[in-house]
Amino acid sequence: MRVLLVRPWVNKNITTVKNFLFGEPLGIECVSTVLKELGHEVLLLDCMIERNASIKQYLSIYRPDMVGITSQCTDVENVLKIADIVKKFDSKIVVAVGGVQATCFPDSFFSPHVDYVYKSTTRQNLSDLMKEVEGTRPAEVIEGIYSRALDFINEGEFCFNEYIVPDREVTKRYRKHYQYIGFQPCAIVQTAYGCRNKCTFCVRWKLEGDSLREVGIEEIVDQIEALDEPYVMICDNDFLVHEDRLIEFCNLLEARNIKKKYMCYGSVNSVLEKPDLMKRLARNGIMAVIIGYEAFDDSRLVEYNKQATTDQNEKVTRILQDSGIACWGSFIIHPDWEKKDFKRLLAYIKRLRPELITFSPLVPHPLTPLYDQYEDRLIYPKEDYDKWNFGDVLIYPSKMSLKAYYLQVLKLALVVNFNAYSVAYTRKNIPTKNSIKMVLGFKNLFGVYVKNMLIRGRKRP
């Protein structure tokens, strides 16, 4: 069978950096691996790069038997639009939807134009589905999949996604475009699922489990060695958890003389548990660690279940920087802040001096405890998918008007993104072309914030 895999475009009016900063579509690369192993022909269309691509033209030329579409929360409208185009072109083409949004809220895609929705992906359920589509297996419940033929009813237990080595060949024509924070070309590698740090605002441990499922590190290094990209983003929730695994990682890189630059997520606890290992990791290419500081006060860190203190945050920053590793810090803007709290955050950032800083308004994801806590203060319902983008303010502020709150967010964005320390780091480490692209992208993002402030900055009903 011929299968067309599609990553949708992101609407330009959405408050997200994904319009100008995005990496490879790891999930559908993994799907491609299994489909090819089963003997199917696969073509991938990445509409994040081919923004003006004609779905109809691809359907006309490639003539697929099946179209698989991946999804994030903000993609729902475009996924359904693609499914509609496919069915109008040829109603016999099978349409399947997967991705993070399908995992979280599969009913987002219970549509007359969608045949199957993947809540979880494994080799077995991919094989079972393809047999059903080919007619060699009866239409019956498949673990992890909702079927329109069965009225999207599946009362069975759902499993976690299975680890599958991604098919990098299927994205070969796009790979030079993939980047992470201006480092390009950049590949993405996942070495583990799950997270031991059950932060109250985070949904990943809900989706992947609260314990680690790690892939053998030699298998990971095999993948890294085969990559053409000089930069690698390790997208685990916390790559720095197990010291023995990190030592083996370094041993293998040194033995094979692999010279690449890596970025990864790491927790405060993981760095504090093994400070002496950071210099060796730096020598082997770890150039930046993304640390979720999240707050400038310990009481808020307790609320978030961060298992860290503000003093420990500062200590970790110094450990990383003294080891030659850049610290990219992230913060959460709380809806109960006053103006003075925005100033306190800036003062704390000035004290920490991380090389790069990102922030987002608190997102009370419906799968986290925060949703019930803030449900009566939501500005948008959870079905207003475009707004759940980690950029829009979702909760009515309690200490100021929404318009005044947006103004503070806008001021914060300007100061944070153009502070002298971060600008100097960017100029030194990121190619000028990509820096300009980021500046233009942030300029457009600021425009969306201004629009939000002027149009959405209404009083709470």
C-alpha positions as a Markdown table, in Angstrom:
| # | Residue | x | y | z |
|---|---|---|---|---|
| 1 | Met | 0.0 | 0.0 | 0.0 |
| 2 | Arg | 1.0 | 3.6 | -0.5 |
| 3 | Val | 0.9 | 5.8 | 2.6 |
| 4 | Leu | 1.2 | 9.6 | 2.7 |
| 5 | Leu | 2.2 | 10.9 | 6.1 |
| 6 | Val | 1.5 | 14.5 | 6.8 |
| 7 | Arg | 2.6 | 17.1 | 9.4 |
| 8 | Pro | 0.1 | 20.0 | 9.3 |
| 9 | Trp | 1.1 | 23.7 | 9.1 |
| 10 | Val | 0.6 | 26.0 | 12.0 |
| 11 | Asn | -1.8 | 28.9 | 11.6 |
| 12 | Lys | 0.1 | 32.2 | 11.6 |
| 13 | Asn | -2.2 | 33.9 | 14.2 |
| 14 | Ile | -1.3 | 31.4 | 16.9 |
| 15 | Thr | 0.9 | 32.6 | 19.7 |
| 16 | Thr | 3.7 | 30.1 | 19.3 |
| 17 | Val | 7.4 | 30.0 | 18.3 |
| 18 | Lys | 6.7 | 26.9 | 16.2 |
| 19 | Asn | 6.1 | 29.1 | 13.2 |
| 20 | Phe | 9.8 | 29.8 | 13.0 |
| 21 | Leu | 11.5 | 27.3 | 15.4 |
| 22 | Phe | 10.7 | 23.6 | 14.8 |
| 23 | Gly | 12.5 | 20.3 | 14.6 |
| 24 | Glu | 11.9 | 17.0 | 12.8 |
| 25 | Pro | 8.5 | 15.2 | 13.2 |
| 26 | Leu | 9.9 | 12.3 | 15.3 |
| 27 | Gly | 6.5 | 10.6 | 15.8 |
| 28 | Ile | 5.6 | 10.0 | 12.2 |
| 29 | Glu | 9.2 | 9.1 | 11.4 |
| 30 | Cys | 8.7 | 6.2 | 13.9 |
| 31 | Val | 5.5 | 5.2 | 12.1 |
| 32 | Ser | 7.3 | 5.3 | 8.8 |
| 33 | Thr | 9.9 | 2.8 | 10.1 |
| 34 | Val | 7.2 | 0.2 | 10.9 |
| 35 | Leu | 5.2 | 0.8 | 7.7 |
| 36 | Lys | 8.3 | 0.2 | 5.6 |
| 37 | Glu | 9.2 | -2.9 | 7.6 |
| 38 | Leu | 5.7 | -4.2 | 6.8 |
| 39 | Gly | 6.4 | -3.7 | 3.1 |
| 40 | His | 4.4 | -0.4 | 2.5 |
| 41 | Glu | 5.6 | 2.6 | 0.4 |
| 42 | Val | 5.8 | 5.8 | 2.4 |
| 43 | Leu | 6.0 | 9.5 | 1.5 |
| 44 | Leu | 6.1 | 12.2 | 4.1 |
| 45 | Leu | 4.8 | 15.8 | 3.5 |
| 46 | Asp | 6.0 | 18.3 | 6.1 |
| 47 | Cys | 3.7 | 21.3 | 5.8 |
| 48 | Met | 5.8 | 23.2 | 8.4 |
| 49 | Ile | 8.3 | 23.5 | 5.6 |
| 50 | Glu | 6.1 | 23.2 | 2.5 |
| 51 | Arg | 3.7 | 25.8 | 3.9 |
| 52 | Asn | 2.1 | 26.4 | 0.5 |
| 53 | Ala | 1.9 | 22.7 | -0.5 |
| 54 | Ser | -1.3 | 21.6 | -2.2 |
| 55 | Ile | -2.7 | 18.5 | -0.5 |
| 56 | Lys | -4.7 | 17.8 | -3.6 |
| 57 | Gln | -1.6 | 17.9 | -5.8 |
| 58 | Tyr | 0.2 | 15.4 | -3.5 |
| 59 | Leu | -2.9 | 13.2 | -3.6 |
| 60 | Ser | -3.1 | 13.5 | -7.4 |
| 61 | Ile | 0.6 | 12.6 | -8.0 |
| 62 | Tyr | 1.2 | 10.1 | -5.2 |
| 63 | Arg | -2.2 | 8.4 | -5.2 |
| 64 | Pro | -2.0 | 7.1 | -1.7 |
| 65 | Asp | -4.2 | 4.3 | -0.3 |
| 66 | Met | -3.9 | 5.8 | 3.1 |
| 67 | Val | -3.1 | 9.2 | 4.7 |
| 68 | Gly | -1.7 | 9.4 | 8.2 |
| 69 | Ile | -1.7 | 12.8 | 9.9 |
| 70 | Thr | 0.1 | 13.8 | 13.1 |
| 71 | Ser | -1.2 | 16.3 | 15.6 |
| 72 | Gln | -0.5 | 18.8 | 18.4 |
| 73 | Cys | -3.3 | 20.6 | 20.3 |
| 74 | Thr | -3.1 | 23.6 | 18.0 |
| 75 | Asp | -3.3 | 21.4 | 14.9 |
| 76 | Val | -6.9 | 20.2 | 15.3 |
| 77 | Glu | -8.5 | 22.6 | 12.8 |
| 78 | Asn | -5.9 | 21.9 | 10.2 |
| 79 | Val | -5.9 | 18.1 | 10.7 |
| 80 | Leu | -9.7 | 18.0 | 10.2 |
| 81 | Lys | -9.2 | 20.3 | 7.1 |
| 82 | Ile | -6.7 | 17.9 | 5.6 |
| 83 | Ala | -8.9 | 14.9 | 6.3 |
| 84 | Asp | -11.8 | 16.7 | 4.6 |
| 85 | Ile | -9.7 | 17.4 | 1.6 |
| 86 | Val | -8.6 | 13.8 | 1.4 |
| 87 | Lys | -12.1 | 12.4 | 1.6 |
| 88 | Lys | -13.5 | 14.8 | -1.0 |
| 89 | Phe | -10.7 | 13.9 | -3.3 |
| 90 | Asp | -11.3 | 10.1 | -2.9 |
| 91 | Ser | -13.6 | 8.8 | -0.2 |
| 92 | Lys | -11.9 | 5.4 | -0.5 |
| 93 | Ile | -8.6 | 6.7 | 0.9 |
| 94 | Val | -8.2 | 5.7 | 4.5 |
| 95 | Val | -7.5 | 8.6 | 7.0 |
| 96 | Ala | -5.7 | 7.9 | 10.3 |
| 97 | Val | -4.7 | 10.5 | 12.9 |
| 98 | Gly | -2.1 | 10.2 | 15.6 |
| 99 | Gly | 0.2 | 12.5 | 17.6 |
| 100 | Val | 0.1 | 14.1 | 21.0 |
| 101 | Gln | -3.4 | 15.6 | 20.6 |
| 102 | Ala | -4.8 | 12.2 | 19.6 |
| 103 | Thr | -3.2 | 10.7 | 22.6 |
| 104 | Cys | -4.6 | 13.3 | 25.0 |
| 105 | Phe | -8.0 | 13.8 | 23.5 |
| 106 | Pro | -8.8 | 11.3 | 20.7 |
| 107 | Asp | -12.4 | 12.6 | 20.5 |
| 108 | Ser | -11.0 | 15.8 | 18.9 |
| 109 | Phe | -10.8 | 13.7 | 15.7 |
| 110 | Phe | -14.0 | 11.7 | 15.9 |
| 111 | Ser | -15.1 | 13.0 | 12.5 |
| 112 | Pro | -16.9 | 11.6 | 9.5 |
| 113 | His | -13.7 | 12.3 | 7.5 |
| 114 | Val | -11.4 | 10.3 | 9.9 |
| 115 | Asp | -11.3 | 6.5 | 9.9 |
| 116 | Tyr | -8.9 | 5.8 | 12.7 |
| 117 | Val | -7.5 | 7.7 | 15.7 |
| 118 | Tyr | -4.3 | 6.5 | 17.4 |
| 119 | Lys | -4.3 | 7.0 | 21.2 |
| 120 | Ser | -1.0 | 5.0 | 21.4 |
| 121 | Thr | 1.4 | 3.6 | 18.8 |
| 122 | Thr | 3.0 | 0.2 | 18.8 |
| 123 | Arg | 4.4 | -2.1 | 16.2 |
| 124 | Gln | 1.6 | -4.5 | 16.9 |
| 125 | Asn | -1.3 | -2.1 | 16.5 |
| 126 | Leu | 0.2 | -0.6 | 13.4 |
| 127 | Ser | 0.5 | -4.1 | 11.9 |
| 128 | Asp | -3.1 | -5.0 | 12.9 |
| 129 | Leu | -4.4 | -1.8 | 11.4 |
| 130 | Met | -2.7 | -2.2 | 8.1 |
| 131 | Lys | -4.0 | -5.8 | 7.9 |
| 132 | Glu | -7.5 | -4.5 | 8.5 |
| 133 | Val | -7.2 | -1.8 | 5.9 |
| 134 | Glu | -5.9 | -4.4 | 3.4 |
| 135 | Gly | -8.8 | -6.7 | 4.2 |
| 136 | Thr | -6.8 | -9.5 | 5.7 |
| 137 | Arg | -8.1 | -9.0 | 9.2 |
| 138 | Pro | -11.7 | -8.4 | 10.3 |
| 139 | Ala | -12.8 | -5.0 | 11.6 |
| 140 | Glu | -12.5 | -5.4 | 15.4 |
| 141 | Val | -11.2 | -3.6 | 18.4 |
| 142 | Ile | -7.4 | -2.9 | 18.1 |
| 143 | Glu | -5.5 | -1.9 | 21.3 |
| 144 | Gly | -4.8 | 1.8 | 21.3 |
| 145 | Ile | -6.9 | 2.6 | 18.3 |
| 146 | Tyr | -10.4 | 4.1 | 17.8 |
| 147 | Ser | -12.2 | 3.1 | 14.6 |
| 148 | Arg | -15.1 | 5.0 | 12.9 |
| 149 | Ala | -16.4 | 1.6 | 11.8 |
| 150 | Leu | -16.9 | 0.8 | 15.5 |
| 151 | Asp | -18.4 | 4.2 | 16.3 |
| 152 | Phe | -15.0 | 5.2 | 17.8 |
| 153 | Ile | -15.7 | 3.0 | 20.8 |
| 154 | Asn | -12.8 | 1.2 | 22.4 |
| 155 | Glu | -13.2 | 0.2 | 26.1 |
| 156 | Gly | -9.9 | -1.7 | 26.3 |
| 157 | Glu | -6.8 | -0.8 | 28.2 |
| 158 | Phe | -4.5 | 1.6 | 26.5 |
| 159 | Cys | -0.7 | 1.1 | 26.5 |
| 160 | Phe | 2.2 | 3.6 | 26.3 |
| 161 | Asn | 3.8 | 4.3 | 23.0 |
| 162 | Glu | 6.4 | 1.7 | 22.1 |
| 163 | Tyr | 10.0 | 2.8 | 21.4 |
| 164 | Ile | 10.7 | 2.7 | 17.6 |
| 165 | Val | 13.9 | 3.9 | 15.9 |
| 166 | Pro | 12.8 | 6.8 | 13.6 |
| 167 | Asp | 13.1 | 6.6 | 9.9 |
| 168 | Arg | 15.4 | 9.6 | 9.1 |
| 169 | Glu | 15.3 | 8.7 | 5.4 |
| 170 | Val | 11.7 | 9.7 | 5.0 |
| 171 | Thr | 12.5 | 13.3 | 6.0 |
| 172 | Lys | 15.8 | 13.4 | 4.0 |
| 173 | Arg | 14.6 | 16.2 | 1.7 |
| 174 | Tyr | 13.6 | 18.4 | 4.6 |
| 175 | Arg | 16.4 | 17.7 | 7.1 |
| 176 | Lys | 18.5 | 20.8 | 6.4 |
| 177 | His | 15.6 | 22.9 | 7.6 |
| 178 | Tyr | 15.1 | 21.4 | 11.0 |
| 179 | Gln | 16.6 | 23.3 | 13.9 |
| 180 | Tyr | 16.4 | 24.0 | 17.6 |
| 181 | Ile | 16.8 | 27.5 | 19.0 |
| 182 | Gly | 18.7 | 28.6 | 15.9 |
| 183 | Phe | 21.1 | 25.6 | 15.8 |
| 184 | Gln | 20.7 | 24.1 | 12.3 |
| 185 | Pro | 20.6 | 21.5 | 11.0 |
| 186 | Cys | 19.6 | 19.7 | 14.2 |
| 187 | Ala | 18.3 | 16.2 | 14.7 |
| 188 | Ile | 16.1 | 15.0 | 17.6 |
| 189 | Val | 16.8 | 11.9 | 19.6 |
| 190 | Gln | 14.8 | 10.4 | 22.3 |
| 191 | Thr | 16.5 | 8.0 | 24.7 |
| 192 | Ala | 13.9 | 7.4 | 27.3 |
| 193 | Tyr | 10.2 | 7.8 | 28.1 |
| 194 | Gly | 8.6 | 8.8 | 31.4 |
| 195 | Cys | 9.6 | 11.1 | 34.2 |
| 196 | Arg | 10.3 | 10.7 | 37.9 |
| 197 | Asn | 9.5 | 14.4 | 38.5 |
| 198 | Lys | 5.7 | 14.7 | 38.6 |
| 199 | Cys | 5.4 | 18.5 | 38.2 |
| 200 | Thr | 1.8 | 19.6 | 38.7 |
| 201 | Phe | 1.7 | 21.6 | 35.4 |
| 202 | Cys | 3.4 | 19.0 | 33.2 |
| 203 | Val | 1.5 | 16.5 | 31.0 |
| 204 | Arg | 4.4 | 14.4 | 29.7 |
| 205 | Trp | 4.7 | 12.2 | 32.7 |
| 206 | Lys | 0.9 | 11.6 | 32.5 |
| 207 | Leu | 1.3 | 10.4 | 28.9 |
| 208 | Glu | 4.6 | 8.5 | 29.2 |
| 209 | Gly | 4.4 | 7.3 | 32.8 |
| 210 | Asp | 6.0 | 8.4 | 36.1 |
| 211 | Ser | 8.9 | 6.0 | 35.9 |
| 212 | Leu | 11.7 | 5.9 | 33.3 |
| 213 | Arg | 11.7 | 3.4 | 30.4 |
| 214 | Glu | 15.2 | 3.8 | 29.0 |
| 215 | Val | 16.6 | 2.6 | 25.7 |
| 216 | Gly | 20.0 | 1.0 | 25.7 |
| 217 | Ile | 22.5 | 3.8 | 25.4 |
| 218 | Glu | 24.6 | 1.9 | 22.8 |
| 219 | Glu | 21.6 | 1.7 | 20.5 |
| 220 | Ile | 21.2 | 5.5 | 21.0 |
| 221 | Val | 24.9 | 6.2 | 20.2 |
| 222 | Asp | 24.5 | 4.0 | 17.1 |
| 223 | Gln | 21.7 | 6.3 | 15.9 |
| 224 | Ile | 23.8 | 9.4 | 16.7 |
| 225 | Glu | 26.8 | 8.1 | 14.9 |
| 226 | Ala | 24.6 | 7.6 | 11.8 |
| 227 | Leu | 23.3 | 11.2 | 11.8 |
| 228 | Asp | 24.6 | 13.8 | 9.4 |
| 229 | Glu | 23.5 | 16.7 | 11.5 |
| 230 | Pro | 26.2 | 18.4 | 13.7 |
| 231 | Tyr | 23.6 | 19.3 | 16.4 |
| 232 | Val | 21.4 | 16.9 | 18.3 |
| 233 | Met | 18.5 | 17.7 | 20.6 |
| 234 | Ile | 17.9 | 15.0 | 23.2 |
| 235 | Cys | 14.2 | 15.4 | 24.0 |
| 236 | Asp | 13.9 | 13.2 | 27.1 |
| 237 | Asn | 12.1 | 14.8 | 30.0 |
| 238 | Asp | 15.4 | 14.5 | 31.9 |
| 239 | Phe | 18.5 | 13.1 | 30.2 |
| 240 | Leu | 20.7 | 13.5 | 33.2 |
| 241 | Val | 19.0 | 11.1 | 35.6 |
| 242 | His | 21.4 | 8.1 | 35.8 |
| 243 | Glu | 25.1 | 8.6 | 36.3 |
| 244 | Asp | 26.1 | 5.1 | 35.0 |
| 245 | Arg | 24.2 | 5.7 | 31.8 |
| 246 | Leu | 25.8 | 9.1 | 31.3 |
| 247 | Ile | 29.3 | 7.6 | 31.9 |
| 248 | Glu | 28.6 | 4.9 | 29.3 |
| 249 | Phe | 27.4 | 7.6 | 26.9 |
| 250 | Cys | 30.7 | 9.4 | 27.3 |
| 251 | Asn | 32.7 | 6.2 | 27.0 |
| 252 | Leu | 31.0 | 5.3 | 23.7 |
| 253 | Leu | 31.4 | 8.8 | 22.2 |
| 254 | Glu | 35.1 | 8.9 | 23.1 |
| 255 | Ala | 35.7 | 5.4 | 21.8 |
| 256 | Arg | 34.1 | 6.1 | 18.5 |
| 257 | Asn | 35.4 | 9.7 | 18.3 |
| 258 | Ile | 31.9 | 11.1 | 17.7 |
| 259 | Lys | 32.1 | 14.9 | 17.6 |
| 260 | Lys | 28.6 | 16.5 | 17.8 |
| 261 | Lys | 26.9 | 19.2 | 19.9 |
| 262 | Tyr | 24.0 | 18.3 | 22.1 |
| 263 | Met | 21.2 | 20.0 | 23.9 |
| 264 | Cys | 19.1 | 18.3 | 26.5 |
| 265 | Tyr | 16.6 | 18.7 | 29.2 |
| 266 | Gly | 17.8 | 18.2 | 32.8 |
| 267 | Ser | 16.4 | 18.7 | 36.3 |
| 268 | Val | 17.9 | 20.6 | 39.1 |
| 269 | Asn | 18.2 | 17.4 | 41.2 |
| 270 | Ser | 19.9 | 15.5 | 38.4 |
| 271 | Val | 22.7 | 18.1 | 38.1 |
| 272 | Leu | 23.1 | 18.4 | 41.9 |
| 273 | Glu | 23.4 | 14.6 | 42.2 |
| 274 | Lys | 26.4 | 14.4 | 39.9 |
| 275 | Pro | 28.2 | 17.8 | 39.5 |
| 276 | Asp | 31.6 | 16.3 | 38.8 |
| 277 | Leu | 30.3 | 14.6 | 35.7 |
| 278 | Met | 29.2 | 17.8 | 34.0 |
| 279 | Lys | 32.7 | 18.8 | 32.8 |
| 280 | Arg | 33.1 | 15.4 | 31.1 |
| 281 | Leu | 29.7 | 15.8 | 29.4 |
| 282 | Ala | 30.8 | 19.2 | 28.2 |
| 283 | Arg | 34.0 | 17.7 | 26.7 |
| 284 | Asn | 31.8 | 15.2 | 24.9 |
| 285 | Gly | 29.6 | 17.8 | 23.3 |
| 286 | Ile | 26.8 | 18.7 | 25.8 |
| 287 | Met | 26.6 | 22.4 | 25.0 |
| 288 | Ala | 23.4 | 23.4 | 26.7 |
| 289 | Val | 21.0 | 22.0 | 29.3 |
| 290 | Ile | 17.4 | 23.3 | 29.6 |
| 291 | Ile | 16.5 | 23.7 | 33.2 |
| 292 | Gly | 12.9 | 24.3 | 34.3 |
| 293 | Tyr | 13.4 | 27.0 | 37.0 |
| 294 | Glu | 9.7 | 27.9 | 36.7 |
| 295 | Ala | 9.5 | 30.3 | 39.7 |
| 296 | Phe | 11.5 | 32.9 | 41.7 |
| 297 | Asp | 10.0 | 31.9 | 45.1 |
| 298 | Asp | 10.1 | 28.6 | 47.0 |
| 299 | Ser | 6.4 | 28.6 | 47.8 |
| 300 | Arg | 5.5 | 28.5 | 44.1 |
| 301 | Leu | 8.0 | 25.7 | 43.5 |
| 302 | Val | 6.3 | 23.7 | 46.2 |
| 303 | Glu | 2.9 | 24.4 | 44.5 |
| 304 | Tyr | 4.4 | 23.0 | 41.2 |
| 305 | Asn | 6.0 | 20.0 | 43.0 |
| 306 | Lys | 9.4 | 21.0 | 41.6 |
| 307 | Gln | 11.4 | 19.2 | 44.3 |
| 308 | Ala | 13.9 | 22.1 | 44.2 |
| 309 | Thr | 14.6 | 25.5 | 45.8 |
| 310 | Thr | 15.5 | 28.9 | 44.3 |
| 311 | Asp | 18.9 | 28.6 | 45.9 |
| 312 | Gln | 19.4 | 25.2 | 44.3 |
| 313 | Asn | 18.4 | 26.7 | 40.9 |
| 314 | Glu | 21.2 | 29.2 | 41.3 |
| 315 | Lys | 23.7 | 26.6 | 42.4 |
| 316 | Val | 22.9 | 24.4 | 39.3 |
| 317 | Thr | 23.3 | 27.4 | 37.0 |
| 318 | Arg | 26.8 | 27.9 | 38.4 |
| 319 | Ile | 27.7 | 24.2 | 38.1 |
| 320 | Leu | 26.7 | 24.1 | 34.5 |
| 321 | Gln | 28.4 | 27.3 | 33.5 |
| 322 | Asp | 31.6 | 26.5 | 35.4 |
| 323 | Ser | 31.6 | 23.2 | 33.5 |
| 324 | Gly | 31.3 | 25.0 | 30.1 |
| 325 | Ile | 27.7 | 24.2 | 29.6 |
| 326 | Ala | 25.1 | 26.9 | 28.7 |
| 327 | Cys | 22.0 | 27.0 | 30.9 |
| 328 | Trp | 18.8 | 27.7 | 29.1 |
| 329 | Gly | 16.2 | 28.5 | 31.8 |
| 330 | Ser | 12.4 | 28.4 | 31.5 |
| 331 | Phe | 9.8 | 30.1 | 33.8 |
| 332 | Ile | 6.1 | 30.0 | 34.3 |
| 333 | Ile | 4.1 | 33.3 | 34.5 |
| 334 | His | 1.5 | 32.8 | 37.2 |
| 335 | Pro | -2.0 | 34.3 | 36.9 |
| 336 | Asp | -2.0 | 35.5 | 40.5 |
| 337 | Trp | 1.0 | 37.8 | 40.0 |
| 338 | Glu | 1.0 | 41.5 | 40.7 |
| 339 | Lys | 3.2 | 44.0 | 38.8 |
| 340 | Lys | 5.9 | 43.7 | 41.5 |
| 341 | Asp | 6.1 | 39.9 | 40.8 |
| 342 | Phe | 7.1 | 40.6 | 37.2 |
| 343 | Lys | 9.9 | 42.8 | 38.6 |
| 344 | Arg | 10.9 | 40.1 | 41.0 |
| 345 | Leu | 11.2 | 37.6 | 38.2 |
| 346 | Leu | 13.5 | 40.0 | 36.2 |
| 347 | Ala | 15.6 | 40.5 | 39.3 |
| 348 | Tyr | 15.9 | 36.7 | 39.8 |
| 349 | Ile | 16.8 | 36.2 | 36.2 |
| 350 | Lys | 19.5 | 38.9 | 36.5 |
| 351 | Arg | 20.9 | 37.0 | 39.5 |
| 352 | Leu | 20.8 | 33.7 | 37.7 |
| 353 | Arg | 22.1 | 34.9 | 34.4 |
| 354 | Pro | 21.2 | 31.9 | 32.3 |
| 355 | Glu | 22.4 | 32.1 | 28.7 |
| 356 | Leu | 18.8 | 31.9 | 27.2 |
| 357 | Ile | 15.4 | 32.4 | 28.9 |
| 358 | Thr | 12.0 | 31.2 | 27.8 |
| 359 | Phe | 8.7 | 31.7 | 29.6 |
| 360 | Ser | 5.0 | 30.8 | 29.2 |
| 361 | Pro | 1.8 | 31.7 | 31.0 |
| 362 | Leu | 0.6 | 28.9 | 33.3 |
| 363 | Val | -1.2 | 26.3 | 31.2 |
| 364 | Pro | -3.7 | 24.2 | 33.3 |
| 365 | His | -3.7 | 21.2 | 30.9 |
| 366 | Pro | -6.9 | 19.2 | 31.3 |
| 367 | Leu | -4.9 | 16.1 | 32.2 |
| 368 | Thr | -3.2 | 17.8 | 35.1 |
| 369 | Pro | -4.6 | 18.7 | 38.6 |
| 370 | Leu | -4.3 | 22.4 | 37.7 |
| 371 | Tyr | -7.3 | 22.2 | 35.4 |
| 372 | Asp | -9.8 | 21.6 | 38.2 |
| 373 | Gln | -8.1 | 24.3 | 40.2 |
| 374 | Tyr | -8.5 | 27.0 | 37.6 |
| 375 | Glu | -11.4 | 25.7 | 35.5 |
| 376 | Asp | -13.7 | 28.5 | 36.7 |
| 377 | Arg | -11.1 | 31.1 | 35.7 |
| 378 | Leu | -10.4 | 29.9 | 32.2 |
| 379 | Ile | -10.6 | 32.5 | 29.4 |
| 380 | Tyr | -11.1 | 29.8 | 26.7 |
| 381 | Pro | -12.7 | 26.4 | 26.9 |
| 382 | Lys | -10.4 | 23.4 | 26.3 |
| 383 | Glu | -12.1 | 22.9 | 22.9 |
| 384 | Asp | -10.7 | 26.3 | 21.7 |
| 385 | Tyr | -7.6 | 24.4 | 20.6 |
| 386 | Asp | -5.7 | 27.3 | 19.0 |
| 387 | Lys | -5.5 | 29.1 | 22.3 |
| 388 | Trp | -3.9 | 26.2 | 24.2 |
| 389 | Asn | -0.5 | 26.9 | 22.7 |
| 390 | Phe | 1.8 | 27.8 | 25.7 |
| 391 | Gly | 1.8 | 31.4 | 24.5 |
| 392 | Asp | -1.7 | 32.7 | 25.1 |
| 393 | Val | -2.8 | 33.7 | 28.6 |
| 394 | Leu | -5.5 | 31.1 | 29.5 |
| 395 | Ile | -6.4 | 32.1 | 33.0 |
| 396 | Tyr | -8.0 | 35.3 | 34.1 |
| 397 | Pro | -5.5 | 37.2 | 36.3 |
| 398 | Ser | -6.6 | 37.8 | 39.9 |
| 399 | Lys | -4.6 | 40.9 | 40.7 |
| 400 | Met | -4.9 | 43.0 | 37.6 |
| 401 | Ser | -7.0 | 43.4 | 34.4 |
| 402 | Leu | -6.3 | 41.0 | 31.5 |
| 403 | Lys | -5.2 | 44.0 | 29.4 |
| 404 | Ala | -2.7 | 45.1 | 32.1 |
| 405 | Tyr | -1.5 | 41.6 | 32.6 |
| 406 | Tyr | -0.8 | 41.2 | 28.8 |
| 407 | Leu | 1.1 | 44.5 | 29.0 |
| 408 | Gln | 3.3 | 43.1 | 31.7 |
| 409 | Val | 3.9 | 39.9 | 29.7 |
| 410 | Leu | 4.8 | 42.0 | 26.6 |
| 411 | Lys | 7.3 | 44.1 | 28.6 |
| 412 | Leu | 8.8 | 40.9 | 30.1 |
| 413 | Ala | 9.2 | 39.4 | 26.6 |
| 414 | Leu | 11.0 | 42.5 | 25.4 |
| 415 | Val | 13.4 | 42.6 | 28.3 |
| 416 | Val | 14.1 | 38.8 | 28.4 |
| 417 | Asn | 14.7 | 38.3 | 24.7 |
| 418 | Phe | 16.9 | 41.4 | 24.2 |
| 419 | Asn | 18.9 | 41.4 | 27.4 |
| 420 | Ala | 22.6 | 42.0 | 26.8 |
| 421 | Tyr | 23.7 | 38.7 | 28.2 |
| 422 | Ser | 21.5 | 36.6 | 26.0 |
| 423 | Val | 22.2 | 38.7 | 23.0 |
| 424 | Ala | 25.9 | 38.3 | 23.4 |
| 425 | Tyr | 25.5 | 34.5 | 23.8 |
| 426 | Thr | 23.3 | 34.4 | 20.6 |
| 427 | Arg | 25.7 | 36.4 | 18.6 |
| 428 | Lys | 28.6 | 34.2 | 19.6 |
| 429 | Asn | 26.9 | 30.8 | 19.1 |
| 430 | Ile | 24.1 | 31.1 | 16.6 |
| 431 | Pro | 24.7 | 31.9 | 12.9 |
| 432 | Thr | 23.7 | 35.4 | 11.9 |
| 433 | Lys | 21.1 | 34.2 | 9.4 |
| 434 | Asn | 19.3 | 32.2 | 12.0 |
| 435 | Ser | 19.6 | 35.0 | 14.6 |
| 436 | Ile | 17.9 | 37.3 | 12.2 |
| 437 | Lys | 15.2 | 34.7 | 11.5 |
| 438 | Met | 14.6 | 34.4 | 15.3 |
| 439 | Val | 14.4 | 38.2 | 15.7 |
| 440 | Leu | 11.8 | 38.5 | 12.9 |
| 441 | Gly | 9.9 | 35.6 | 14.4 |
| 442 | Phe | 9.9 | 37.1 | 17.8 |
| 443 | Lys | 8.8 | 40.4 | 16.2 |
| 444 | Asn | 5.7 | 38.6 | 14.8 |
| 445 | Leu | 5.1 | 37.0 | 18.1 |
| 446 | Phe | 5.2 | 40.4 | 19.9 |
| 447 | Gly | 2.6 | 41.5 | 17.3 |
| 448 | Val | 0.3 | 38.7 | 18.4 |
| 449 | Tyr | 0.8 | 39.7 | 22.0 |
| 450 | Val | -0.1 | 43.3 | 21.2 |
| 451 | Lys | -3.2 | 42.1 | 19.4 |
| 452 | Asn | -4.1 | 39.9 | 22.4 |
| 453 | Met | -3.7 | 42.9 | 24.7 |
| 454 | Leu | -5.9 | 45.2 | 22.6 |
| 455 | Ile | -8.6 | 42.7 | 21.4 |
| 456 | Arg | -8.7 | 40.0 | 24.1 |
| 457 | Gly | -7.9 | 42.2 | 27.0 |
| 458 | Arg | -11.5 | 42.4 | 28.0 |
| 459 | Lys | -12.8 | 42.3 | 31.6 |
| 460 | Arg | -13.6 | 39.0 | 33.1 |
| 461 | Pro | -17.3 | 38.2 | 32.7 |
